[in-house]
Amino acid sequence: MNKAELIEKMSEKAGMTKADAKKALDAFVAATEECLTKGESLSLIGFGSFGVSGRAARKGHNPQNPKQVINIPARKVIKFSAGASLKKAINK
């Protein structure tokens, strides 16, 4: 499912126009991005949790030249953990 299909599905389920569903989805994405950028976590009970985690710097190997060692810098990554209701729905 892509963004346009998600907007269409949201508009059907919520009984709103596609324009309103697009605004709602864009607002959700912006609020989530803002929250995660601050290093905070976001929990949606039943759906799941988004959080930010650090990944330490490490050494790796160039896939095109396995003998060449490269430095991979430290960075932040987004983690998602599915909630119990979502896990149960997937495994029906």
PDB file with one MODEL, atoms N, CA, C and O in Angstrom:
MODEL        1
ATOM      1  N   MET A   1       0.857  -1.167   0.000  1.00  0.00           N
ATOM      2  CA  MET A   1       0.000   0.000   0.000  1.00  0.00           C
ATOM      3  C   MET A   1       0.907   1.235   0.000  1.00  0.00           C
ATOM      4  O   MET A   1       1.864   1.314   0.771  1.00  0.00           O
ATOM      5  N   ASN A   2       0.600   2.178  -0.859  1.00  0.00           N
ATOM      6  CA  ASN A   2       1.355   3.433  -0.887  1.00  0.00           C
ATOM      7  C   ASN A   2       0.556   4.539  -0.193  1.00  0.00           C
ATOM      8  O   ASN A   2      -0.540   4.298   0.314  1.00  0.00           O
ATOM      9  N   LYS A   3       1.114   5.749  -0.176  1.00  0.00           N
ATOM     10  CA  LYS A   3       0.486   6.851   0.555  1.00  0.00           C
ATOM     11  C   LYS A   3      -0.905   7.175   0.010  1.00  0.00           C
ATOM     12  O   LYS A   3      -1.837   7.391   0.784  1.00  0.00           O
ATOM     13  N   ALA A   4      -1.050   7.210  -1.304  1.00  0.00           N
ATOM     14  CA  ALA A   4      -2.354   7.529  -1.904  1.00  0.00           C
ATOM     15  C   ALA A   4      -3.398   6.482  -1.526  1.00  0.00           C
ATOM     16  O   ALA A   4      -4.542   6.826  -1.227  1.00  0.00           O
ATOM     17  N   GLU A   5      -3.013   5.215  -1.538  1.00  0.00           N
ATOM     18  CA  GLU A   5      -3.938   4.146  -1.169  1.00  0.00           C
ATOM     19  C   GLU A   5      -4.296   4.227   0.321  1.00  0.00           C
ATOM     20  O   GLU A   5      -5.437   3.966   0.703  1.00  0.00           O
ATOM     21  N   LEU A   6      -3.323   4.586   1.152  1.00  0.00           N
ATOM     22  CA  LEU A   6      -3.584   4.747   2.575  1.00  0.00           C
ATOM     23  C   LEU A   6      -4.554   5.895   2.824  1.00  0.00           C
ATOM     24  O   LEU A   6      -5.460   5.773   3.649  1.00  0.00           O
ATOM     25  N   ILE A   7      -4.373   6.999   2.124  1.00  0.00           N
ATOM     26  CA  ILE A   7      -5.280   8.147   2.257  1.00  0.00           C
ATOM     27  C   ILE A   7      -6.692   7.755   1.850  1.00  0.00           C
ATOM     28  O   ILE A   7      -7.661   8.131   2.509  1.00  0.00           O
ATOM     29  N   GLU A   8      -6.807   7.007   0.777  1.00  0.00           N
ATOM     30  CA  GLU A   8      -8.131   6.557   0.324  1.00  0.00           C
ATOM     31  C   GLU A   8      -8.787   5.654   1.370  1.00  0.00           C
ATOM     32  O   GLU A   8      -9.971   5.805   1.672  1.00  0.00           O
ATOM     33  N   LYS A   9      -8.019   4.723   1.916  1.00  0.00           N
ATOM     34  CA  LYS A   9      -8.544   3.801   2.930  1.00  0.00           C
ATOM     35  C   LYS A   9      -8.942   4.553   4.197  1.00  0.00           C
ATOM     36  O   LYS A   9      -9.976   4.261   4.797  1.00  0.00           O
ATOM     37  N   MET A  10      -8.114   5.530   4.606  1.00  0.00           N
ATOM     38  CA  MET A  10      -8.444   6.340   5.787  1.00  0.00           C
ATOM     39  C   MET A  10      -9.732   7.126   5.578  1.00  0.00           C
ATOM     40  O   MET A  10     -10.558   7.223   6.486  1.00  0.00           O
ATOM     41  N   SER A  11      -9.903   7.687   4.381  1.00  0.00           N
ATOM     42  CA  SER A  11     -11.107   8.478   4.113  1.00  0.00           C
ATOM     43  C   SER A  11     -12.360   7.593   4.149  1.00  0.00           C
ATOM     44  O   SER A  11     -13.410   8.026   4.623  1.00  0.00           O
ATOM     45  N   GLU A  12     -12.252   6.360   3.652  1.00  0.00           N
ATOM     46  CA  GLU A  12     -13.383   5.432   3.685  1.00  0.00           C
ATOM     47  C   GLU A  12     -13.720   5.032   5.125  1.00  0.00           C
ATOM     48  O   GLU A  12     -14.884   5.070   5.526  1.00  0.00           O
ATOM     49  N   LYS A  13     -12.709   4.654   5.893  1.00  0.00           N
ATOM     50  CA  LYS A  13     -12.921   4.157   7.257  1.00  0.00           C
ATOM     51  C   LYS A  13     -13.426   5.251   8.199  1.00  0.00           C
ATOM     52  O   LYS A  13     -14.245   4.984   9.078  1.00  0.00           O
ATOM     53  N   ALA A  14     -12.937   6.489   8.015  1.00  0.00           N
ATOM     54  CA  ALA A  14     -13.302   7.578   8.927  1.00  0.00           C
ATOM     55  C   ALA A  14     -14.478   8.401   8.414  1.00  0.00           C
ATOM     56  O   ALA A  14     -14.979   9.267   9.131  1.00  0.00           O
ATOM     57  N   GLY A  15     -14.925   8.149   7.197  1.00  0.00           N
ATOM     58  CA  GLY A  15     -16.043   8.901   6.635  1.00  0.00           C
ATOM     59  C   GLY A  15     -15.704  10.362   6.406  1.00  0.00           C
ATOM     60  O   GLY A  15     -16.522  11.245   6.668  1.00  0.00           O
ATOM     61  N   MET A  16     -14.502  10.617   5.919  1.00  0.00           N
ATOM     62  CA  MET A  16     -14.075  11.988   5.639  1.00  0.00           C
ATOM     63  C   MET A  16     -13.603  12.086   4.196  1.00  0.00           C
ATOM     64  O   MET A  16     -13.443  11.075   3.510  1.00  0.00           O
ATOM     65  N   THR A  17     -13.387  13.293   3.754  1.00  0.00           N
ATOM     66  CA  THR A  17     -12.915  13.479   2.382  1.00  0.00           C
ATOM     67  C   THR A  17     -11.456  13.056   2.283  1.00  0.00           C
ATOM     68  O   THR A  17     -10.752  12.962   3.288  1.00  0.00           O
ATOM     69  N   LYS A  18     -11.016  12.804   1.059  1.00  0.00           N
ATOM     70  CA  LYS A  18      -9.617  12.444   0.847  1.00  0.00           C
ATOM     71  C   LYS A  18      -8.691  13.595   1.232  1.00  0.00           C
ATOM     72  O   LYS A  18      -7.593  13.368   1.739  1.00  0.00           O
ATOM     73  N   ALA A  19      -9.135  14.833   0.991  1.00  0.00           N
ATOM     74  CA  ALA A  19      -8.328  15.997   1.357  1.00  0.00           C
ATOM     75  C   ALA A  19      -8.130  16.061   2.869  1.00  0.00           C
ATOM     76  O   ALA A  19      -7.032  16.356   3.340  1.00  0.00           O
ATOM     77  N   ASP A  20      -9.196  15.785   3.633  1.00  0.00           N
ATOM     78  CA  ASP A  20      -9.088  15.792   5.090  1.00  0.00           C
ATOM     79  C   ASP A  20      -8.219  14.632   5.578  1.00  0.00           C
ATOM     80  O   ASP A  20      -7.443  14.787   6.521  1.00  0.00           O
ATOM     81  N   ALA A  21      -8.352  13.479   4.938  1.00  0.00           N
ATOM     82  CA  ALA A  21      -7.533  12.322   5.310  1.00  0.00           C
ATOM     83  C   ALA A  21      -6.052  12.606   5.030  1.00  0.00           C
ATOM     84  O   ALA A  21      -5.185  12.209   5.808  1.00  0.00           O
ATOM     85  N   LYS A  22      -5.766  13.293   3.919  1.00  0.00           N
ATOM     86  CA  LYS A  22      -4.381  13.649   3.586  1.00  0.00           C
ATOM     87  C   LYS A  22      -3.822  14.602   4.628  1.00  0.00           C
ATOM     88  O   LYS A  22      -2.680  14.448   5.062  1.00  0.00           O
ATOM     89  N   LYS A  23      -4.622  15.593   5.034  1.00  0.00           N
ATOM     90  CA  LYS A  23      -4.187  16.539   6.069  1.00  0.00           C
ATOM     91  C   LYS A  23      -3.909  15.806   7.378  1.00  0.00           C
ATOM     92  O   LYS A  23      -2.918  16.089   8.051  1.00  0.00           O
ATOM     93  N   ALA A  24      -4.775  14.872   7.738  1.00  0.00           N
ATOM     94  CA  ALA A  24      -4.610  14.118   8.977  1.00  0.00           C
ATOM     95  C   ALA A  24      -3.339  13.257   8.926  1.00  0.00           C
ATOM     96  O   ALA A  24      -2.582  13.210   9.896  1.00  0.00           O
ATOM     97  N   LEU A  25      -3.112  12.591   7.816  1.00  0.00           N
ATOM     98  CA  LEU A  25      -1.922  11.751   7.671  1.00  0.00           C
ATOM     99  C   LEU A  25      -0.657  12.607   7.690  1.00  0.00           C
ATOM    100  O   LEU A  25       0.316  12.255   8.357  1.00  0.00           O
ATOM    101  N   ASP A  26      -0.661  13.722   6.967  1.00  0.00           N
ATOM    102  CA  ASP A  26       0.501  14.616   6.947  1.00  0.00           C
ATOM    103  C   ASP A  26       0.781  15.173   8.341  1.00  0.00           C
ATOM    104  O   ASP A  26       1.940  15.306   8.732  1.00  0.00           O
ATOM    105  N   ALA A  27      -0.270  15.497   9.090  1.00  0.00           N
ATOM    106  CA  ALA A  27      -0.103  16.005  10.453  1.00  0.00           C
ATOM    107  C   ALA A  27       0.478  14.920  11.360  1.00  0.00           C
ATOM    108  O   ALA A  27       1.337  15.205  12.195  1.00  0.00           O
ATOM    109  N   PHE A  28       0.015  13.679  11.200  1.00  0.00           N
ATOM    110  CA  PHE A  28       0.542  12.566  11.997  1.00  0.00           C
ATOM    111  C   PHE A  28       2.020  12.354  11.706  1.00  0.00           C
ATOM    112  O   PHE A  28       2.822  12.189  12.625  1.00  0.00           O
ATOM    113  N   VAL A  29       2.378  12.360  10.434  1.00  0.00           N
ATOM    114  CA  VAL A  29       3.781  12.156  10.056  1.00  0.00           C
ATOM    115  C   VAL A  29       4.652  13.289  10.605  1.00  0.00           C
ATOM    116  O   VAL A  29       5.736  13.037  11.132  1.00  0.00           O
ATOM    117  N   ALA A  30       4.186  14.522  10.486  1.00  0.00           N
ATOM    118  CA  ALA A  30       4.951  15.674  10.983  1.00  0.00           C
ATOM    119  C   ALA A  30       5.111  15.614  12.500  1.00  0.00           C
ATOM    120  O   ALA A  30       6.198  15.877  13.015  1.00  0.00           O
ATOM    121  N   ALA A  31       4.051  15.275  13.218  1.00  0.00           N
ATOM    122  CA  ALA A  31       4.118  15.192  14.677  1.00  0.00           C
ATOM    123  C   ALA A  31       5.044  14.059  15.117  1.00  0.00           C
ATOM    124  O   ALA A  31       5.793  14.210  16.082  1.00  0.00           O
ATOM    125  N   THR A  32       4.997  12.937  14.422  1.00  0.00           N
ATOM    126  CA  THR A  32       5.868  11.811  14.733  1.00  0.00           C
ATOM    127  C   THR A  32       7.320  12.180  14.487  1.00  0.00           C
ATOM    128  O   THR A  32       8.188  11.886  15.309  1.00  0.00           O
ATOM    129  N   GLU A  33       7.585  12.820  13.364  1.00  0.00           N
ATOM    130  CA  GLU A  33       8.946  13.251  13.035  1.00  0.00           C
ATOM    131  C   GLU A  33       9.473  14.225  14.085  1.00  0.00           C
ATOM    132  O   GLU A  33      10.620  14.119  14.518  1.00  0.00           O
ATOM    133  N   GLU A  34       8.639  15.166  14.489  1.00  0.00           N
ATOM    134  CA  GLU A  34       9.030  16.155  15.496  1.00  0.00           C
ATOM    135  C   GLU A  34       9.360  15.472  16.831  1.00  0.00           C
ATOM    136  O   GLU A  34      10.350  15.807  17.482  1.00  0.00           O
ATOM    137  N   CYS A  35       8.534  14.531  17.218  1.00  0.00           N
ATOM    138  CA  CYS A  35       8.724  13.795  18.465  1.00  0.00           C
ATOM    139  C   CYS A  35      10.030  13.005  18.437  1.00  0.00           C
ATOM    140  O   CYS A  35      10.813  13.071  19.384  1.00  0.00           O
ATOM    141  N   LEU A  36      10.267  12.263  17.366  1.00  0.00           N
ATOM    142  CA  LEU A  36      11.462  11.430  17.262  1.00  0.00           C
ATOM    143  C   LEU A  36      12.722  12.271  17.118  1.00  0.00           C
ATOM    144  O   LEU A  36      13.784  11.880  17.604  1.00  0.00           O
ATOM    145  N   THR A  37      12.621  13.421  16.455  1.00  0.00           N
ATOM    146  CA  THR A  37      13.763  14.313  16.300  1.00  0.00           C
ATOM    147  C   THR A  37      14.245  14.814  17.655  1.00  0.00           C
ATOM    148  O   THR A  37      15.442  15.021  17.859  1.00  0.00           O
ATOM    149  N   LYS A  38      13.311  15.008  18.578  1.00  0.00           N
ATOM    150  CA  LYS A  38      13.661  15.454  19.926  1.00  0.00           C
ATOM    151  C   LYS A  38      14.234  14.323  20.778  1.00  0.00           C
ATOM    152  O   LYS A  38      14.682  14.559  21.901  1.00  0.00           O
ATOM    153  N   GLY A  39      14.224  13.101  20.255  1.00  0.00           N
ATOM    154  CA  GLY A  39      14.725  11.950  21.005  1.00  0.00           C
ATOM    155  C   GLY A  39      13.683  11.309  21.891  1.00  0.00           C
ATOM    156  O   GLY A  39      14.007  10.434  22.694  1.00  0.00           O
ATOM    157  N   GLU A  40      12.436  11.727  21.761  1.00  0.00           N
ATOM    158  CA  GLU A  40      11.346  11.176  22.560  1.00  0.00           C
ATOM    159  C   GLU A  40      10.800   9.915  21.880  1.00  0.00           C
ATOM    160  O   GLU A  40      11.086   9.654  20.711  1.00  0.00           O
ATOM    161  N   SER A  41      10.025   9.152  22.618  1.00  0.00           N
ATOM    162  CA  SER A  41       9.375   7.980  22.021  1.00  0.00           C
ATOM    163  C   SER A  41       7.888   8.268  21.837  1.00  0.00           C
ATOM    164  O   SER A  41       7.331   9.164  22.472  1.00  0.00           O
ATOM    165  N   LEU A  42       7.262   7.501  20.965  1.00  0.00           N
ATOM    166  CA  LEU A  42       5.836   7.648  20.670  1.00  0.00           C
ATOM    167  C   LEU A  42       5.179   6.297  20.841  1.00  0.00           C
ATOM    168  O   LEU A  42       5.571   5.328  20.190  1.00  0.00           O
ATOM    169  N   SER A  43       4.185   6.218  21.709  1.00  0.00           N
ATOM    170  CA  SER A  43       3.482   4.958  21.951  1.00  0.00           C
ATOM    171  C   SER A  43       2.024   5.095  21.548  1.00  0.00           C
ATOM    172  O   SER A  43       1.329   6.013  21.983  1.00  0.00           O
ATOM    173  N   LEU A  44       1.577   4.184  20.722  1.00  0.00           N
ATOM    174  CA  LEU A  44       0.174   4.094  20.326  1.00  0.00           C
ATOM    175  C   LEU A  44      -0.327   2.750  20.847  1.00  0.00           C
ATOM    176  O   LEU A  44      -0.069   1.710  20.241  1.00  0.00           O
ATOM    177  N   ILE A  45      -1.037   2.773  21.961  1.00  0.00           N
ATOM    178  CA  ILE A  45      -1.467   1.547  22.628  1.00  0.00           C
ATOM    179  C   ILE A  45      -2.208   0.642  21.641  1.00  0.00           C
ATOM    180  O   ILE A  45      -3.137   1.071  20.957  1.00  0.00           O
ATOM    181  N   GLY A  46      -1.782  -0.595  21.587  1.00  0.00           N
ATOM    182  CA  GLY A  46      -2.383  -1.576  20.693  1.00  0.00           C
ATOM    183  C   GLY A  46      -1.722  -1.634  19.331  1.00  0.00           C
ATOM    184  O   GLY A  46      -1.699  -2.692  18.701  1.00  0.00           O
ATOM    185  N   PHE A  47      -1.178  -0.506  18.859  1.00  0.00           N
ATOM    186  CA  PHE A  47      -0.539  -0.475  17.544  1.00  0.00           C
ATOM    187  C   PHE A  47       0.952  -0.719  17.665  1.00  0.00           C
ATOM    188  O   PHE A  47       1.481  -1.641  17.045  1.00  0.00           O
ATOM    189  N   GLY A  48       1.644   0.103  18.463  1.00  0.00           N
ATOM    190  CA  GLY A  48       3.076  -0.077  18.633  1.00  0.00           C
ATOM    191  C   GLY A  48       3.753   1.167  19.154  1.00  0.00           C
ATOM    192  O   GLY A  48       3.107   2.169  19.462  1.00  0.00           O
ATOM    193  N   SER A  49       5.070   1.084  19.246  1.00  0.00           N
ATOM    194  CA  SER A  49       5.873   2.182  19.770  1.00  0.00           C
ATOM    195  C   SER A  49       7.015   2.493  18.822  1.00  0.00           C
ATOM    196  O   SER A  49       7.649   1.595  18.268  1.00  0.00           O
ATOM    197  N   PHE A  50       7.266   3.793  18.644  1.00  0.00           N
ATOM    198  CA  PHE A  50       8.401   4.272  17.877  1.00  0.00           C
ATOM    199  C   PHE A  50       9.398   4.859  18.858  1.00  0.00           C
ATOM    200  O   PHE A  50       9.003   5.518  19.819  1.00  0.00           O
ATOM    201  N   GLY A  51      10.676   4.632  18.633  1.00  0.00           N
ATOM    202  CA  GLY A  51      11.689   5.197  19.502  1.00  0.00           C
ATOM    203  C   GLY A  51      12.974   5.434  18.731  1.00  0.00           C
ATOM    204  O   GLY A  51      13.134   4.963  17.605  1.00  0.00           O
ATOM    205  N   VAL A  52      13.884   6.167  19.347  1.00  0.00           N
ATOM    206  CA  VAL A  52      15.179   6.456  18.736  1.00  0.00           C
ATOM    207  C   VAL A  52      16.240   5.741  19.550  1.00  0.00           C
ATOM    208  O   VAL A  52      16.229   5.783  20.780  1.00  0.00           O
ATOM    209  N   SER A  53      17.147   5.090  18.860  1.00  0.00           N
ATOM    210  CA  SER A  53      18.219   4.358  19.505  1.00  0.00           C
ATOM    211  C   SER A  53      19.530   4.740  18.842  1.00  0.00           C
ATOM    212  O   SER A  53      19.552   5.122  17.672  1.00  0.00           O
ATOM    213  N   GLY A  54      20.614   4.637  19.583  1.00  0.00           N
ATOM    214  CA  GLY A  54      21.921   4.956  19.020  1.00  0.00           C
ATOM    215  C   GLY A  54      22.620   3.716  18.509  1.00  0.00           C
ATOM    216  O   GLY A  54      22.491   2.633  19.079  1.00  0.00           O
ATOM    217  N   ARG A  55      23.347   3.881  17.451  1.00  0.00           N
ATOM    218  CA  ARG A  55      24.158   2.798  16.905  1.00  0.00           C
ATOM    219  C   ARG A  55      25.606   3.277  16.968  1.00  0.00           C
ATOM    220  O   ARG A  55      25.934   4.330  16.422  1.00  0.00           O
ATOM    221  N   ALA A  56      26.459   2.525  17.620  1.00  0.00           N
ATOM    222  CA  ALA A  56      27.852   2.922  17.828  1.00  0.00           C
ATOM    223  C   ALA A  56      28.642   2.887  16.517  1.00  0.00           C
ATOM    224  O   ALA A  56      28.283   2.180  15.575  1.00  0.00           O
ATOM    225  N   ALA A  57      29.719   3.661  16.480  1.00  0.00           N
ATOM    226  CA  ALA A  57      30.621   3.628  15.329  1.00  0.00           C
ATOM    227  C   ALA A  57      31.290   2.254  15.288  1.00  0.00           C
ATOM    228  O   ALA A  57      31.533   1.638  16.326  1.00  0.00           O
ATOM    229  N   ARG A  58      31.580   1.790  14.090  1.00  0.00           N
ATOM    230  CA  ARG A  58      32.208   0.477  13.955  1.00  0.00           C
ATOM    231  C   ARG A  58      32.994   0.403  12.661  1.00  0.00           C
ATOM    232  O   ARG A  58      32.909   1.295  11.817  1.00  0.00           O
ATOM    233  N   LYS A  59      33.738  -0.637  12.515  1.00  0.00           N
ATOM    234  CA  LYS A  59      34.496  -0.867  11.293  1.00  0.00           C
ATOM    235  C   LYS A  59      33.747  -1.906  10.465  1.00  0.00           C
ATOM    236  O   LYS A  59      33.175  -2.850  11.008  1.00  0.00           O
ATOM    237  N   GLY A  60      33.756  -1.727   9.166  1.00  0.00           N
ATOM    238  CA  GLY A  60      33.102  -2.655   8.263  1.00  0.00           C
ATOM    239  C   GLY A  60      33.994  -2.931   7.071  1.00  0.00           C
ATOM    240  O   GLY A  60      35.129  -2.458   7.013  1.00  0.00           O
ATOM    241  N   HIS A  61      33.489  -3.684   6.135  1.00  0.00           N
ATOM    242  CA  HIS A  61      34.242  -4.020   4.924  1.00  0.00           C
ATOM    243  C   HIS A  61      33.495  -3.521   3.703  1.00  0.00           C
ATOM    244  O   HIS A  61      32.269  -3.606   3.632  1.00  0.00           O
ATOM    245  N   ASN A  62      34.235  -3.006   2.755  1.00  0.00           N
ATOM    246  CA  ASN A  62      33.678  -2.538   1.493  1.00  0.00           C
ATOM    247  C   ASN A  62      33.167  -3.760   0.722  1.00  0.00           C
ATOM    248  O   ASN A  62      33.954  -4.671   0.462  1.00  0.00           O
ATOM    249  N   PRO A  63      31.891  -3.818   0.347  1.00  0.00           N
ATOM    250  CA  PRO A  63      31.358  -4.987  -0.364  1.00  0.00           C
ATOM    251  C   PRO A  63      32.034  -5.227  -1.716  1.00  0.00           C
ATOM    252  O   PRO A  63      32.115  -6.367  -2.175  1.00  0.00           O
ATOM    253  N   GLN A  64      32.519  -4.160  -2.352  1.00  0.00           N
ATOM    254  CA  GLN A  64      33.165  -4.325  -3.651  1.00  0.00           C
ATOM    255  C   GLN A  64      34.627  -4.745  -3.516  1.00  0.00           C
ATOM    256  O   GLN A  64      35.209  -5.301  -4.447  1.00  0.00           O
ATOM    257  N   ASN A  65      35.215  -4.474  -2.351  1.00  0.00           N
ATOM    258  CA  ASN A  65      36.594  -4.858  -2.091  1.00  0.00           C
ATOM    259  C   ASN A  65      36.662  -5.319  -0.636  1.00  0.00           C
ATOM    260  O   ASN A  65      36.986  -4.518   0.242  1.00  0.00           O
ATOM    261  N   PRO A  66      36.365  -6.592  -0.360  1.00  0.00           N
ATOM    262  CA  PRO A  66      36.253  -7.078   1.019  1.00  0.00           C
ATOM    263  C   PRO A  66      37.503  -6.874   1.870  1.00  0.00           C
ATOM    264  O   PRO A  66      37.409  -6.870   3.098  1.00  0.00           O
ATOM    265  N   LYS A  67      38.659  -6.707   1.257  1.00  0.00           N
ATOM    266  CA  LYS A  67      39.880  -6.507   2.031  1.00  0.00           C
ATOM    267  C   LYS A  67      39.991  -5.077   2.556  1.00  0.00           C
ATOM    268  O   LYS A  67      40.756  -4.816   3.485  1.00  0.00           O
ATOM    269  N   GLN A  68      39.238  -4.157   1.971  1.00  0.00           N
ATOM    270  CA  GLN A  68      39.293  -2.752   2.385  1.00  0.00           C
ATOM    271  C   GLN A  68      38.391  -2.543   3.597  1.00  0.00           C
ATOM    272  O   GLN A  68      37.188  -2.800   3.541  1.00  0.00           O
ATOM    273  N   VAL A  69      38.984  -2.076   4.689  1.00  0.00           N
ATOM    274  CA  VAL A  69      38.241  -1.789   5.917  1.00  0.00           C
ATOM    275  C   VAL A  69      37.788  -0.336   5.856  1.00  0.00           C
ATOM    276  O   VAL A  69      38.565   0.556   5.517  1.00  0.00           O
ATOM    277  N   ILE A  70      36.511  -0.111   6.193  1.00  0.00           N
ATOM    278  CA  ILE A  70      35.977   1.251   6.198  1.00  0.00           C
ATOM    279  C   ILE A  70      35.422   1.562   7.580  1.00  0.00           C
ATOM    280  O   ILE A  70      35.013   0.661   8.311  1.00  0.00           O
ATOM    281  N   ASN A  71      35.411   2.840   7.932  1.00  0.00           N
ATOM    282  CA  ASN A  71      34.844   3.282   9.197  1.00  0.00           C
ATOM    283  C   ASN A  71      33.382   3.664   8.968  1.00  0.00           C
ATOM    284  O   ASN A  71      33.069   4.465   8.087  1.00  0.00           O
ATOM    285  N   ILE A  72      32.509   3.089   9.761  1.00  0.00           N
ATOM    286  CA  ILE A  72      31.090   3.405   9.698  1.00  0.00           C
ATOM    287  C   ILE A  72      30.789   4.285  10.908  1.00  0.00           C
ATOM    288  O   ILE A  72      30.959   3.843  12.044  1.00  0.00           O
ATOM    289  N   PRO A  73      30.343   5.525  10.685  1.00  0.00           N
ATOM    290  CA  PRO A  73      30.144   6.460  11.807  1.00  0.00           C
ATOM    291  C   PRO A  73      28.942   6.086  12.685  1.00  0.00           C
ATOM    292  O   PRO A  73      28.035   5.369  12.263  1.00  0.00           O
ATOM    293  N   ALA A  74      28.972   6.596  13.915  1.00  0.00           N
ATOM    294  CA  ALA A  74      27.836   6.418  14.822  1.00  0.00           C
ATOM    295  C   ALA A  74      26.641   7.176  14.268  1.00  0.00           C
ATOM    296  O   ALA A  74      26.796   8.188  13.584  1.00  0.00           O
ATOM    297  N   ARG A  75      25.447   6.677  14.568  1.00  0.00           N
ATOM    298  CA  ARG A  75      24.240   7.340  14.081  1.00  0.00           C
ATOM    299  C   ARG A  75      23.041   6.941  14.909  1.00  0.00           C
ATOM    300  O   ARG A  75      23.093   5.991  15.690  1.00  0.00           O
ATOM    301  N   LYS A  76      21.971   7.669  14.731  1.00  0.00           N
ATOM    302  CA  LYS A  76      20.716   7.358  15.403  1.00  0.00           C
ATOM    303  C   LYS A  76      19.834   6.594  14.426  1.00  0.00           C
ATOM    304  O   LYS A  76      19.835   6.871  13.227  1.00  0.00           O
ATOM    305  N   VAL A  77      19.083   5.634  14.949  1.00  0.00           N
ATOM    306  CA  VAL A  77      18.173   4.851  14.120  1.00  0.00           C
ATOM    307  C   VAL A  77      16.798   4.828  14.772  1.00  0.00           C
ATOM    308  O   VAL A  77      16.677   4.958  15.990  1.00  0.00           O
ATOM    309  N   ILE A  78      15.779   4.664  13.969  1.00  0.00           N
ATOM    310  CA  ILE A  78      14.410   4.587  14.457  1.00  0.00           C
ATOM    311  C   ILE A  78      14.054   3.118  14.663  1.00  0.00           C
ATOM    312  O   ILE A  78      14.297   2.274  13.801  1.00  0.00           O
ATOM    313  N   LYS A  79      13.480   2.839  15.812  1.00  0.00           N
ATOM    314  CA  LYS A  79      13.043   1.482  16.133  1.00  0.00           C
ATOM    315  C   LYS A  79      11.520   1.472  16.234  1.00  0.00           C
ATOM    316  O   LYS A  79      10.919   2.420  16.740  1.00  0.00           O
ATOM    317  N   PHE A  80      10.903   0.400  15.751  1.00  0.00           N
ATOM    318  CA  PHE A  80       9.458   0.220  15.893  1.00  0.00           C
ATOM    319  C   PHE A  80       9.222  -1.122  16.557  1.00  0.00           C
ATOM    320  O   PHE A  80       9.795  -2.136  16.157  1.00  0.00           O
ATOM    321  N   SER A  81       8.384  -1.119  17.562  1.00  0.00           N
ATOM    322  CA  SER A  81       8.003  -2.339  18.243  1.00  0.00           C
ATOM    323  C   SER A  81       6.488  -2.468  18.149  1.00  0.00           C
ATOM    324  O   SER A  81       5.752  -1.610  18.637  1.00  0.00           O
ATOM    325  N   ALA A  82       6.029  -3.538  17.524  1.00  0.00           N
ATOM    326  CA  ALA A  82       4.586  -3.734  17.334  1.00  0.00           C
ATOM    327  C   ALA A  82       3.898  -4.024  18.662  1.00  0.00           C
ATOM    328  O   ALA A  82       4.450  -4.705  19.527  1.00  0.00           O
ATOM    329  N   GLY A  83       2.691  -3.501  18.810  1.00  0.00           N
ATOM    330  CA  GLY A  83       1.887  -3.720  20.005  1.00  0.00           C
ATOM    331  C   GLY A  83       1.172  -5.061  19.977  1.00  0.00           C
ATOM    332  O   GLY A  83       1.117  -5.720  18.939  1.00  0.00           O
ATOM    333  N   ALA A  84       0.631  -5.462  21.103  1.00  0.00           N
ATOM    334  CA  ALA A  84      -0.017  -6.768  21.232  1.00  0.00           C
ATOM    335  C   ALA A  84      -1.200  -6.930  20.279  1.00  0.00           C
ATOM    336  O   ALA A  84      -1.355  -7.983  19.662  1.00  0.00           O
ATOM    337  N   SER A  85      -2.033  -5.900  20.154  1.00  0.00           N
ATOM    338  CA  SER A  85      -3.212  -6.004  19.272  1.00  0.00           C
ATOM    339  C   SER A  85      -2.796  -6.176  17.817  1.00  0.00           C
ATOM    340  O   SER A  85      -3.401  -6.960  17.086  1.00  0.00           O
ATOM    341  N   LEU A  86      -1.771  -5.451  17.396  1.00  0.00           N
ATOM    342  CA  LEU A  86      -1.286  -5.561  16.014  1.00  0.00           C
ATOM    343  C   LEU A  86      -0.700  -6.956  15.771  1.00  0.00           C
ATOM    344  O   LEU A  86      -0.969  -7.573  14.740  1.00  0.00           O
ATOM    345  N   LYS A  87       0.083  -7.439  16.701  1.00  0.00           N
ATOM    346  CA  LYS A  87       0.664  -8.791  16.570  1.00  0.00           C
ATOM    347  C   LYS A  87      -0.432  -9.840  16.475  1.00  0.00           C
ATOM    348  O   LYS A  87      -0.351 -10.764  15.666  1.00  0.00           O
ATOM    349  N   LYS A  88      -1.459  -9.691  17.309  1.00  0.00           N
ATOM    350  CA  LYS A  88      -2.567 -10.663  17.303  1.00  0.00           C
ATOM    351  C   LYS A  88      -3.314 -10.607  15.970  1.00  0.00           C
ATOM    352  O   LYS A  88      -3.677 -11.650  15.427  1.00  0.00           O
ATOM    353  N   ALA A  89      -3.548  -9.407  15.436  1.00  0.00           N
ATOM    354  CA  ALA A  89      -4.267  -9.261  14.169  1.00  0.00           C
ATOM    355  C   ALA A  89      -3.484  -9.875  13.008  1.00  0.00           C
ATOM    356  O   ALA A  89      -4.073 -10.471  12.106  1.00  0.00           O
ATOM    357  N   ILE A  90      -2.167  -9.730  13.031  1.00  0.00           N
ATOM    358  CA  ILE A  90      -1.326 -10.270  11.966  1.00  0.00           C
ATOM    359  C   ILE A  90      -1.314 -11.792  11.979  1.00  0.00           C
ATOM    360  O   ILE A  90      -1.240 -12.426  10.927  1.00  0.00           O
ATOM    361  N   ASN A  91      -1.388 -12.378  13.172  1.00  0.00           N
ATOM    362  CA  ASN A  91      -1.259 -13.838  13.326  1.00  0.00           C
ATOM    363  C   ASN A  91      -2.586 -14.563  13.398  1.00  0.00           C
ATOM    364  O   ASN A  91      -2.633 -15.689  13.893  1.00  0.00           O
ATOM    365  N   LYS A  92      -3.681 -13.957  12.918  1.00  0.00           N
ATOM    366  CA  LYS A  92      -4.984 -14.649  12.917  1.00  0.00           C
ATOM    367  C   LYS A  92      -4.979 -15.782  11.944  1.00  0.00           C
ATOM    368  O   LYS A  92      -5.983 -16.479  11.803  1.00  0.00           O
TER     369      LYS A  92
ENDMDL
END
